[in-house]
Amino acid sequence: MTEQQIYQIVAEETHLRINQIIQTIEMLDEGSTVPFLARYRKERTGSLDEVKIRLIQDRVEYLRALEKRKETVLSSIEKQGKLTPELKAKIDVTTKLQDLEDLYLPFKPKKRTRASIAREKGLQPLADLILQQQMLTGDPLDIAGSFVNPEKGANTSEEALLGAQDIVAEIISEDADIRRMVREFSSKNGIIVSEAKNKEEKTVYEMYYEYTESVNKIPPHRILAINRGEKEGILKVDISVNVENIILQIEKKTIVDPRSIFHKYLLDAIRDGYQRLTAPSIEHEIRNGLTETAEEQAIRIFALNLKNLLLQSPISGKIIMGIDPGFRTGSKVAVIDKTGKYLAGTTIYPHPPQNKADESKVILKKMILKYSVDIIAIGNGTASRETESLVADLIGEMKTIRKLFYVIVSEAGASVYSASKIAQEEFPDLEASLRGNISIARRLLDPLAELVKIDPKSIGVGQYQHDVNQKRLAESLHSVVEDCVNHVGVDLNTASVSLLTYVSGLTSRTAANIVDHREKNGSFKNREQLKIVPGIGTSTFEQAAGFLRIPCGENLLDNTWIHPESYEATNRLLKKYNIENIQIDGKTIRQMISNNQTRMSDLATEIGIGEPTLKDILANLEKPGRDPREELPKPILKSDVLKIEDLKEGMMLKGTVRNVVDFGAFVDIGVKQAGLVHISQLSDRFIKDPSRVVAVGDVVDVRVVSVDIDRGRIQLSMKSVK
């Protein structure tokens, strides 16, 4: 398969033009990043977004890897002297790794098997006679007698026939067409059967103690749950199929003449080959396939949840107090200013065993008044709701002095950050226990800037993330963070090394060099100054510059998404419509274009750029420095507390989506436990994928369906009331 053929296959699969595939892959091969191509090379990609570019990248990489594997397979078979033109043709046109491995299986070097031992005894010719089915007369035992050779271990006619059957069984089990048929039949008609090894044992897997479900219908989250139960030794899992039906189909493909004197031996070999060799192998493949699909779904959900979490709307221009709640060790308190700078911190002990609630309120009041705190961010971990009650009382007591609100913030990963090298470098004089509260406050101020400091796997917005392929998960989540950072853009003069590292074209080394240059030489005045930073050459500058903004720089264009390579064209555009740089106004230019009845394509040609870039320039001139997160819903600000005992069936509430999983969404409605909106309750219409209805961070209206106070379970609904 040539590169051109690979591009053609990907074009057909993605329903894109082959030229889009070629151009995109060429630029990726040259070192361009996905965010850069999506934003600044629309003319060449045909305005593909990050998702489509990554899809193209993944498929081309898969097919290139397949071609390399084909070379290895062909070389191996050729060295054995068994490569026929027909086999080579089949291998050449294969587009799936599974099909390639099926074709290679009979020639793949393997450990000694019953069939290989039989071949060592010289029984291959006898096996060929059984398979050929051409002998219609004679006694099989007499014919087998000619293959008896005690020196090689074939002592009797019966032993010779058994050995030949072993060879036949292996040949049939390795036939690519038969394997494909068995795989397709088992995938379509097989049943997953899960049983408890000890039915008396109480575990979280009890629903799977006597469980069956069709292979082609079982949802991904149940696959991962069953796999975990099996791995922990609680469950025994198999795939049940109609064995007789499969054997009958193998017989139809294998039997040429039932009058053959070896017919009985062939039937026995077919059954043995299926039960001993094919069935376990295909079951293993199907289980692996189900697991891979389930893992990809779990990774997709985690990635989507992470994206929505990172892109939550920031609370800007506020003084924020962050509280990391705790019982025995106390609750850690920190105050940050409007830029995220740490102002002060302390520890209070309002909860058992100390119970110093009144003293804690006094401490908090003093800090609130001294630093003019606007919002209190409370971590949602241990003692969260007890701390929420304390803060709600405090807000009530201070309502005549200062207007205050509080927000419950996810603290997932805060402890990981506290002990990290990044946290140590940011706050070298603080103990690890006093850093998590700062992170909680900053998550409210700017979720993206703070959460990029934490390993995405520790943020906790997935399902079964510890059960999936960790390398694949890490790659996917890294791509998500990269896309989010470059979607929002970065303030060149305030961004941390952690944030800069994800910018298109930058590495941890060049990000550190930027911060070091900034600390030694002061703020960047323009994007061009990036070129004097060590490690940032022409290529890196091209990839990164457009994503690095300077809000108060010398050139207003440096605070837009407009790339420096388009500055000349932008200035020609402004000059054409007599607009001064200081008075940039995209609406005005659009109106002038409309009034003059100028075609966008003609204008783009006149100023020397493509039409997609012209449209992007106009959008950026209209709203320079726009943060795309500003259009998203803000976190729910609260001043009073709700307890699970307050909930009544039918009650309508506003809540924040904290996690989206295959079977629904968990919504924080302000009580200790998040409520579950089951997939069947997400909409009035049928929903197959919850992520098509809700996303992490969404503010939604929910109705209380049921409350189980003893078990701490809340069932919610987003369906309309009828």
C-alpha positions in Angstrom: 0.0 0.0 0.0 1.6 3.3 -1.1 1.3 6.6 0.7 -1.2 7.7 -2.0 -3.3 4.7 -1.3 -3.2 5.4 2.4 -4.4 8.9 1.8 -7.2 7.6 -0.5 -8.4 5.1 2.2 -8.5 7.8 4.9 -10.3 10.3 2.6 -13.0 7.7 1.9 -13.3 6.8 5.6 -13.6 10.5 6.7 -15.6 11.7 3.7 -13.0 14.4 3.1 -11.1 15.4 -0.1 -7.9 13.6 -0.6 -6.1 16.9 -1.0 -7.1 17.8 2.6 -5.6 14.6 3.8 -2.3 15.1 1.9 -1.9 18.7 2.9 -2.7 18.0 6.6 -0.3 15.0 6.8 2.5 16.9 5.0 2.3 19.7 7.6 2.1 17.3 10.5 5.1 15.4 9.2 7.0 18.7 9.0 6.4 19.3 12.7 3.3 21.5 12.8 1.0 21.1 15.8 -2.7 20.2 15.6 -3.8 23.5 17.2 -1.6 25.5 14.8 -3.1 23.8 11.7 -6.7 24.1 13.0 -6.3 27.9 13.6 -3.7 29.2 11.1 -3.7 26.8 8.1 -7.3 26.7 7.2 -6.6 27.4 3.5 -4.5 24.2 3.3 -6.6 21.9 5.5 -9.9 23.1 4.2 -10.8 24.5 7.7 -10.5 21.2 9.5 -10.9 21.4 13.3 -8.7 19.7 15.9 -10.9 16.6 16.1 -10.8 15.9 12.4 -7.1 16.6 12.2 -6.3 14.2 15.0 -8.6 11.6 13.4 -6.6 11.9 10.1 -3.4 11.7 12.1 -4.4 8.6 14.0 -5.7 6.7 10.9 -2.6 7.5 8.8 -0.3 6.4 11.7 -2.4 3.1 11.9 -2.1 2.4 8.2 1.6 3.3 8.1 2.2 0.9 11.1 0.1 -1.7 9.2 2.4 -1.4 6.2 5.5 -1.9 8.3 3.9 -5.0 9.8 3.1 -6.3 6.3 6.8 -5.9 5.4 7.8 -8.0 8.4 5.1 -10.7 7.7 6.0 -10.9 4.0 9.7 -11.2 4.8 9.0 -14.0 7.4 6.9 -16.0 5.0 9.3 -15.6 2.1 12.2 -16.8 4.2 10.2 -19.9 4.9 9.8 -20.4 1.2 6.0 -20.4 1.5 5.0 -17.0 0.0 2.7 -17.6 -3.0 1.4 -14.9 -5.4 -2.1 -15.5 -4.1 -1.1 -15.1 -0.4 1.0 -12.0 -1.2 -2.0 -10.4 -3.0 -4.2 -11.0 0.0 -1.7 -9.5 2.3 -1.2 -6.5 0.0 -4.8 -5.5 0.0 -5.4 -6.0 3.7 -6.4 -2.8 5.6 -7.0 -4.3 9.1 -4.3 -5.6 11.4 -6.6 -8.4 12.6 -7.0 -9.7 9.0 -3.2 -9.5 8.5 -2.5 -11.5 11.6 -5.1 -14.1 10.6 -3.3 -14.6 7.3 0.1 -14.8 9.0 -1.0 -17.2 11.8 -0.2 -20.5 9.9 3.3 -19.2 9.2 4.0 -17.5 12.5 6.8 -19.1 14.5 5.3 -20.8 17.5 6.3 -23.0 20.4 6.0 -26.8 20.0 2.4 -27.9 19.7 0.6 -31.2 19.3 0.6 -30.6 15.6 4.3 -29.7 15.3 5.1 -32.9 17.4 3.0 -34.9 14.9 4.9 -33.4 12.0 8.2 -34.4 13.6 6.8 -38.0 13.5 6.4 -37.7 9.8 2.6 -37.5 9.9 2.0 -34.5 7.6 1.3 -36.7 4.5 -1.3 -38.6 6.4 -2.9 -35.3 7.5 -3.0 -34.2 3.9 -4.8 -37.4 2.9 -7.5 -36.6 5.6 -7.9 -33.0 4.3 -7.9 -33.9 0.6 -10.8 -36.4 1.1 -10.0 -38.2 -2.2 -9.7 -41.7 -0.9 -13.1 -43.4 -1.1 -12.0 -47.0 -0.6 -9.7 -48.8 1.8 -9.2 -49.1 5.6 -7.9 -45.9 7.3 -6.0 -48.0 9.9 -4.2 -49.9 7.1 -3.2 -46.7 5.4 -2.1 -45.2 8.6 0.0 -48.3 9.3 2.4 -47.2 6.6 3.2 -44.1 8.7 4.1 -46.1 11.9 7.6 -45.3 12.9 8.6 -46.3 16.5 11.9 -44.5 16.1 10.0 -41.2 15.6 7.4 -42.0 18.3 4.5 -43.2 16.0 4.1 -46.6 17.4 0.7 -47.7 16.1 -1.8 -46.9 13.4 -4.1 -45.4 16.0 -1.4 -43.1 17.2 -0.6 -42.1 13.7 -4.2 -41.2 13.0 -4.4 -39.2 16.2 -1.3 -37.3 15.3 -2.6 -36.6 11.8 -5.8 -35.3 13.3 -3.8 -32.9 15.5 -2.2 -31.5 12.4 -5.6 -31.2 10.6 -7.1 -29.5 13.7 -4.4 -26.9 13.7 -4.6 -26.2 10.0 -8.4 -25.7 10.2 -8.1 -23.5 13.3 -5.5 -21.3 11.5 -7.5 -20.8 8.3 -8.2 -17.1 7.9 -11.7 -17.5 6.4 -12.8 -19.9 9.1 -11.5 -17.7 11.9 -13.3 -14.7 10.3 -16.5 -16.6 10.2 -16.2 -17.8 13.8 -15.3 -14.3 15.0 -18.2 -12.7 13.2 -20.7 -15.4 14.4 -19.5 -15.2 18.0 -19.5 -11.4 18.0 -23.0 -11.3 16.6 -24.6 -14.2 18.6 -22.3 -14.7 21.6 -23.5 -14.1 25.2 -21.3 -12.7 28.0 -21.7 -15.0 31.0 -20.5 -13.7 34.4 -20.7 -15.8 37.6 -19.5 -15.4 41.1 -16.7 -17.6 42.4 -18.3 -17.4 45.8 -22.0 -16.4 45.8 -22.0 -15.9 49.5 -19.4 -13.2 49.5 -20.7 -9.6 49.7 -19.0 -7.3 47.1 -19.8 -4.4 44.8 -20.1 -6.9 41.9 -23.2 -8.7 43.2 -25.3 -7.6 40.1 -22.8 -9.6 38.0 -23.0 -12.8 40.2 -25.5 -14.4 37.7 -25.3 -12.1 34.7 -25.7 -12.6 31.0 -25.8 -10.1 28.1 -25.3 -10.2 24.4 -21.8 -9.5 23.2 -23.0 -7.0 20.6 -25.2 -5.1 23.1 -23.3 -5.0 26.4 -22.4 -1.3 27.1 -18.7 -0.3 27.7 -19.0 0.5 31.4 -20.4 -2.9 32.2 -17.5 -4.5 30.3 -15.0 -2.6 32.4 -16.9 -3.4 35.6 -16.9 -7.2 34.8 -13.2 -7.0 33.8 -12.4 -5.5 37.2 -14.4 -8.1 39.0 -12.6 -10.9 37.1 -9.2 -9.3 37.8 -10.0 -9.1 41.5 -10.9 -12.8 41.5 -14.5 -12.2 42.3 -16.0 -13.2 39.0 -15.6 -15.9 36.4 -16.3 -14.7 32.9 -16.9 -16.6 29.6 -18.5 -16.1 26.2 -21.2 -18.6 25.5 -22.0 -19.5 21.8 -24.0 -22.2 20.0 -21.1 -24.6 19.5 -22.9 -27.0 17.2 -24.0 -24.3 14.9 -20.4 -23.0 14.5 -19.0 -26.5 14.0 -21.7 -27.1 11.3 -20.5 -24.0 9.5 -16.9 -25.1 9.7 -17.8 -28.5 8.3 -19.6 -26.8 5.4 -16.4 -24.9 4.6 -14.1 -27.9 5.0 -15.9 -31.1 3.9 -15.6 -31.7 0.2 -16.7 -35.3 0.0 -18.4 -37.1 2.9 -17.7 -40.5 1.2 -14.0 -40.2 2.1 -12.8 -43.0 4.2 -11.3 -40.4 6.6 -14.6 -38.6 7.0 -15.1 -39.6 10.6 -11.5 -38.5 11.5 -12.0 -35.2 9.7 -15.2 -34.5 11.7 -13.4 -35.3 15.0 -10.5 -33.0 14.0 -12.9 -30.2 13.1 -14.5 -30.5 16.5 -11.2 -30.8 18.4 -9.7 -27.9 16.5 -12.6 -25.6 17.3 -13.0 -26.5 20.9 -9.3 -26.7 21.8 -7.8 -24.1 19.5 -10.2 -21.7 17.7 -12.8 -21.1 20.4 -10.3 -20.0 23.2 -8.4 -17.9 20.7 -11.5 -16.2 19.3 -13.0 -15.7 22.7 -9.7 -14.0 23.8 -9.9 -11.8 20.7 -13.5 -10.8 21.3 -12.9 -10.1 25.0 -9.9 -8.0 24.0 -11.9 -6.2 21.3 -14.7 -5.5 23.8 -12.2 -4.2 26.3 -10.5 -2.0 23.8 -13.8 -0.5 22.7 -14.8 0.0 26.3 -11.5 1.6 27.1 -11.7 4.0 24.1 -15.2 5.0 25.3 -14.0 5.5 28.9 -11.1 7.6 27.5 -13.4 9.5 25.3 -15.7 10.3 28.2 -12.8 11.3 30.4 -11.3 13.5 27.7 -14.7 15.2 27.0 -15.3 15.8 30.7 -11.8 17.1 31.2 -12.2 19.5 28.3 -15.5 20.9 29.7 -13.9 21.2 33.2 -10.9 23.0 31.9 -13.0 25.4 29.8 -15.3 26.4 32.6 -15.9 30.1 32.8 -13.4 31.9 35.1 -14.5 34.2 37.9 -12.4 37.3 37.2 -11.9 40.5 39.1 -12.7 39.0 42.5 -10.8 38.5 45.7 -11.3 34.8 46.6 -10.9 32.9 49.8 -10.1 29.2 49.3 -10.9 26.6 52.1 -9.6 23.1 52.0 -11.9 21.4 54.6 -10.8 18.9 57.2 -11.7 17.5 60.6 -8.8 16.4 62.8 -6.0 18.4 61.0 -8.3 21.5 60.6 -9.4 23.4 57.5 -6.8 25.3 55.6 -7.6 28.8 54.5 -6.0 31.0 51.8 -6.8 34.4 50.2 -5.7 35.3 46.7 -6.0 38.6 44.9 -7.6 39.3 41.5 -4.5 38.0 39.7 -4.2 34.8 41.7 -1.4 36.1 44.0 -1.3 34.5 47.4 -2.1 37.1 50.1 -2.5 35.2 53.4 -3.3 31.9 54.9 -4.2 30.1 58.1 -5.7 27.0 59.7 -9.1 26.9 61.5 -10.6 24.1 63.6 -14.4 24.5 63.4 -15.2 20.8 63.3 -14.7 17.8 65.6 -12.6 17.0 67.6 -11.7 20.6 68.3 -15.2 22.2 67.6 -13.9 25.7 67.6 -16.6 27.0 65.3 -17.1 30.5 66.9 -13.3 31.1 67.0 -13.1 30.0 63.4 -15.8 32.5 62.3 -13.9 35.3 64.0 -10.7 34.4 62.1 -12.5 34.2 58.8 -14.4 37.6 59.4 -11.1 39.4 60.1 -9.5 37.9 56.9 -12.6 38.7 54.8 -12.7 42.3 55.9 -8.9 42.9 55.8 -8.6 41.6 52.2 -12.1 42.6 51.0 -13.0 39.0 50.0 -15.8 38.6 47.5 -16.3 34.8 47.1 -15.4 31.8 49.3 -14.4 28.6 47.4 -14.9 25.4 49.4 -13.3 22.1 48.4 -15.8 19.3 48.0 -13.8 16.7 50.0 -13.9 15.6 53.6 -15.9 18.0 55.9 -17.0 20.0 52.9 -20.7 20.2 53.8 -19.9 20.9 57.5 -17.7 23.8 56.3 -20.4 24.9 53.9 -22.8 25.2 56.9 -20.2 27.3 58.8 -19.7 29.6 55.8 -23.4 30.0 55.2 -23.9 31.0 58.8 -21.0 33.4 58.5 -22.4 35.0 55.3 -25.7 35.5 57.1 -24.0 37.1 60.0 -22.0 39.5 57.7 -24.8 40.4 55.3 -25.1 43.9 56.6 -21.3 44.4 56.5 -20.2 42.8 53.2 -21.9 41.0 50.4 -20.5 37.5 50.2 -21.1 34.3 48.2 -19.6 30.8 48.3 -19.0 28.1 45.7 -18.3 24.4 46.1 -15.2 23.6 44.0 -13.9 20.2 43.0 -10.7 19.5 44.9 -9.7 16.4 42.9 -6.0 16.5 42.5 -5.4 19.3 44.9 -3.3 17.0 47.2 -1.3 15.8 44.2 -0.6 19.5 43.3 0.3 20.3 47.0 3.2 17.8 47.0 4.3 18.4 43.5 7.5 20.1 42.4 5.5 22.9 40.8 3.8 23.7 44.1 7.2 23.6 45.9 8.6 26.1 43.4 5.6 28.4 43.6 5.4 28.3 47.4 8.7 27.2 48.8 8.0 28.7 52.2 4.7 26.9 52.7 4.0 23.4 53.9 2.4 21.0 51.5 -0.8 21.0 53.5 -1.1 24.8 53.1 -0.9 24.8 49.3 -4.1 22.9 48.4 -6.4 25.7 49.6 -4.6 28.1 47.3 -5.2 25.7 44.4 -8.9 25.6 45.3 -9.2 29.4 45.2 -7.3 29.6 42.0 -9.5 27.0 40.3 -12.4 29.4 40.7 -10.4 32.4 39.5 -9.1 30.5 36.3 -9.8 26.8 36.1 -7.6 26.2 33.1 -4.5 28.0 34.4 -4.6 26.1 37.7 -5.7 22.6 36.5 -2.9 22.4 33.9 -0.5 22.0 36.9 -2.0 18.7 37.8 -1.7 15.3 36.1 -5.0 15.1 34.2 -5.6 11.5 35.5 -5.8 13.0 39.0 -8.6 15.4 38.3 -11.3 12.7 38.6 -13.9 13.4 35.9 -13.9 9.9 34.3 -15.1 6.4 34.8 -12.8 3.4 35.3 -9.8 5.5 34.4 -7.5 3.2 36.3 -8.7 0.2 34.3 -7.9 1.5 30.9 -4.6 1.6 28.8 -2.7 4.2 30.8 -0.4 5.2 27.8 -3.4 5.8 25.6 -5.3 7.7 28.3 -2.3 9.9 29.0 -1.9 10.7 25.2 -5.6 11.5 24.9 -5.7 13.7 28.0 -2.5 15.5 26.9 -4.2 16.3 23.6 -7.2 17.7 25.4 -5.2 20.0 27.6 -3.2 21.1 24.6 -6.3 21.9 22.6 -7.9 23.7 25.6 -4.9 25.9 26.3 -4.5 26.9 22.7 -8.3 27.4 22.3 -8.2 30.0 25.1 -4.8 31.4 24.5 -2.2 32.5 27.0 -1.2 35.8 28.5 2.6 35.9 27.7 3.4 38.1 30.7 1.5 36.2 33.4 1.4 32.5 32.3 3.1 29.9 34.4 5.6 27.4 33.0 2.9 24.7 33.3 0.5 26.7 31.1 3.2 27.7 28.6 4.3 24.1 28.2 1.1 23.3 26.5 1.2 26.1 24.0 1.7 25.1 20.4 5.4 24.6 19.5 6.7 25.1 23.1 8.3 22.6 25.3 8.9 22.6 29.1 12.4 24.0 28.3 11.3 26.8 26.1 8.4 27.6 28.5 10.9 27.9 31.3 13.1 30.1 29.2 10.2 32.5 28.5 9.5 32.8 32.3 13.2 33.2 33.0 13.5 36.0 30.4 10.4 37.7 31.8 11.8 37.7 35.3 15.2 39.0 34.2 14.0 41.6 31.6 10.5 42.5 32.6 7.3 42.1 30.6 7.2 41.4 26.9 6.2 44.5 25.0 5.5 42.7 21.7 5.5 39.3 20.2 8.7 39.9 18.2 10.6 39.9 21.5 9.9 36.2 21.7 12.6 35.6 19.1 15.4 36.6 21.5 14.4 34.0 24.0 16.8 31.0 23.9 15.4 28.0 22.1 12.7 29.9 20.1 13.7 29.9 16.5 11.8 30.7 13.4 9.8 27.4 13.4 8.9 27.6 17.1 7.9 31.3 16.8 5.6 30.4 13.9 3.9 27.7 15.8 3.5 29.6 19.1 3.2 33.3 18.5 -0.5 33.4 17.6 -1.4 31.7 20.9 0.6 34.1 23.1 -1.2 37.3 23.8 0.0 40.7 25.2 -3.0 42.6 26.6 -1.2 45.9 27.1 1.6 45.7 24.6 2.8 48.1 21.9 0.8 46.6 19.2 -2.9 46.1 19.7 -2.8 43.1 17.3 -0.6 41.3 19.8 -3.7 41.0 22.0 -5.7 39.1 19.2 -5.6 35.7 17.6 -4.2 37.3 14.5 -0.9 35.7 13.7 2.1 38.0 13.1 2.5 36.5 9.6 -0.9 38.2 8.9 -0.1 41.6 10.4 0.9 43.2 7.0 -2.4 42.0 5.4 -4.3 43.3 8.4 -2.7 46.7 8.1 -3.5 46.8 4.4 -7.1 46.0 5.3 -7.2 48.8 7.9 -5.6 51.2 5.5 -8.1 50.3 2.8 -10.9 51.4 5.0 -9.0 54.3 6.6 -9.1 52.8 10.1 -6.3 53.7 12.6 -4.7 50.8 14.4 -5.8 52.3 17.8 -9.5 52.2 16.6 -9.8 48.6 15.5 -13.4 47.8 14.8 -14.4 44.6 12.9 -18.0 45.6 12.8 -17.2 48.8 11.0 -15.1 47.0 8.4 -17.8 44.4 7.9 -20.4 47.2 7.3 -18.1 48.9 4.8 -17.5 45.6 2.9 -21.3 45.1 2.8 -22.0 48.7 1.7 -19.4 48.4 -1.1 -20.8 45.0 -2.1 -17.3 43.7 -2.0 -16.9 39.9 -2.3 -14.9 38.4 0.6 -12.9 36.3 -1.9 -11.9 39.4 -3.9 -11.0 41.3 -0.8 -8.9 38.4 0.5 -7.0 38.3 -2.8 -6.5 42.0 -2.8 -4.8 42.1 0.7 -2.9 38.8 0.0 -4.5 36.2 2.3 -7.0 33.4 2.1 -10.7 33.9 2.7 -10.9 31.8 5.9 -8.0 33.9 7.3 -9.7 37.1 6.3 -12.9 36.1 8.2 -10.8 35.2 11.3 -9.1 38.6 11.1 -12.4 40.4 11.0 -13.7 38.4 14.0 -10.6 39.3 16.0 -10.7 43.0 15.1 -14.3 43.0 16.3 -13.4 41.5 19.7 -9.6 41.8 20.4 -8.5 39.8 23.5 -11.8 37.9 23.7 -11.8 34.9 26.1 -14.0 32.2 24.6 -14.9 31.0 28.1 -16.8 34.2 28.8 -19.8 32.9 26.9 -20.1 29.8 29.1 -22.3 29.6 32.2 -20.7 30.9 35.4 -20.5 28.8 38.6 -23.5 28.9 40.9 -22.9 31.5 43.6 -24.7 30.6 46.9 -25.3 32.2 50.2 -27.3 29.6 52.1 -27.0 25.8 52.6 -29.2 22.9 51.6 -29.2 19.5 53.4 -30.3 16.1 52.1 -33.0 16.1 54.7 -34.5 19.3 53.0 -35.0 17.5 49.7 -38.5 16.5 48.8 -39.8 14.5 45.8 -40.7 16.9 43.0 -38.5 19.7 44.3 -37.0 21.8 41.4 -33.4 22.9 41.8 -30.4 24.3 39.9 -27.3 22.2 39.9 -23.8 21.9 38.4 -22.8 18.8 36.4 -19.7 17.3 38.1 -19.2 14.2 36.0 -20.7 12.5 32.9 -20.6 8.8 32.5 -22.1 6.2 30.2 -25.2 5.7 32.3 -26.0 9.3 33.1 -24.6 12.4 34.9 -23.8 13.3 38.5 -25.1 16.8 39.5 -24.1 18.8 42.5 -27.3 20.4 43.9 -25.7 21.7 47.0 -26.0 18.8 49.4 -23.2 16.4 50.5 -23.9 13.8 47.8 -24.1 14.5 44.1 -27.4 13.3 42.6 -27.6 11.0 39.7 -29.6 11.8 36.6 -29.9 8.4 35.0 -29.5 8.4 31.2 -33.3 7.6 31.0 -34.0 10.8 32.9 -31.8 13.2 30.9 -34.3 14.1 28.2 -37.8 13.6 27.0 -36.4 11.9 24.0 -34.3 8.7 23.8 -30.7 9.3 24.6 -27.9 6.9 23.7 -24.9 9.1 24.8 -25.3 11.4 27.8 -22.5 13.7 26.6 -24.7 14.8 23.8 -27.1 16.3 26.4 -24.9 17.5 29.2 -21.3 18.5 29.9 -19.1 18.9 33.0 -19.7 22.4 34.3 -23.2 22.8 32.8 -25.7 24.5 35.1 -28.9 22.5 34.8 -32.5 22.5 36.2 -33.3 19.2 37.9 -36.2 17.7 39.7 -35.8 15.4 42.7 -37.2 12.0 41.9 -36.3 10.1 45.1 -34.1 10.4 48.1 -32.5 7.6 50.1 -31.1 9.3 53.2 -29.7 6.1 54.8 -27.7 5.2 51.7 -27.0 8.9 50.7 -28.5 8.4 47.2 -30.4 11.1 45.3 -32.2 10.3 42.0 -32.8 13.4 39.8 -34.5 14.0 36.5 -34.1 16.6 33.8 -37.3 15.6 32.0 -40.1 18.1 31.7 -43.0 17.8 34.1 -46.1 16.5 32.5 
